Amino acid sequence: MADNKKNEFEDKLLDHTYDGIQEYDNPMPRWWLLTFAGTVIFSVIYMFNVGPVGNGKGRIADYEADMAAYAAAHPAPTGGDMSADQLLAIAKDKEQLEEGKETYTAYCASCHAPDGGGLIGPNLADAYWIHGGAITDIYKTVTNGVLEKGMPPWGKTLKPEQLSAVVAYVSTLQGTTPANPKAPQGNPVTQ
Ligand code: HEC
């Protein structure tokens, strides 16, 4: 009994001899063979999934698609990347306009007057603009500022949503009649 058990684990000599060299029959352990077979099967699936041989788009296209999806879901905060449509949509949203007004009162009113009539900074309610009156122009001016003329850049100070909201709010000042309007500066813009 004890002998039998011992035999089970004993290496088996194969019955061939080459130049006097004999070998044991030592198969790879089962777990190793299964792992190996698994990697082979996986490699086939992988090849067909990620191309260029198979029907996948390939890792670079996958990466670019993921990045594009991310960019679409997270519009860039600064640098004139908000589209006119996005800004005009905010200008129609009561809640965001209210936030824009709060930001305006806190950061802009000291120079542009609470009603946009202008003080140190120009009148924002008239149709004259130094840096363009399209909503995307206003977004650019507010983001980048005109430091040499005394208009601070707000792109890094304000949160992206504050920035968009305050620009949307400024756009709604058009055509209002401020109490003490500053004389027009810049060129007339017909919207
Ligand atoms: C320290 C004073 C100051 C503050 C604060 C300030 N501005 Fe100005 N802003 C100016 C001056 C000065 C100009 C004119 C720049 C020029 O002459 O080129 C200006 C220009 C602008 C213009 C362009 C006007 C045009 O005719 O093209 C916009 C839009 C504007 N500011 C919006 C804002 C907003 C929004 C805020 C608040 C987030 C703000 N400003 C805060 C001083 C200021």
Residues whose N, C-alpha, C, O or C-beta is under 5 A from the ligand:
A	BS01	HEC	Y107 C108 C111 I120 G121 P122 Y128 W129 I130 H131 G132 I138 T141 V142 V146 K149 G150 M151 P152 W154 V166 Q185 G186
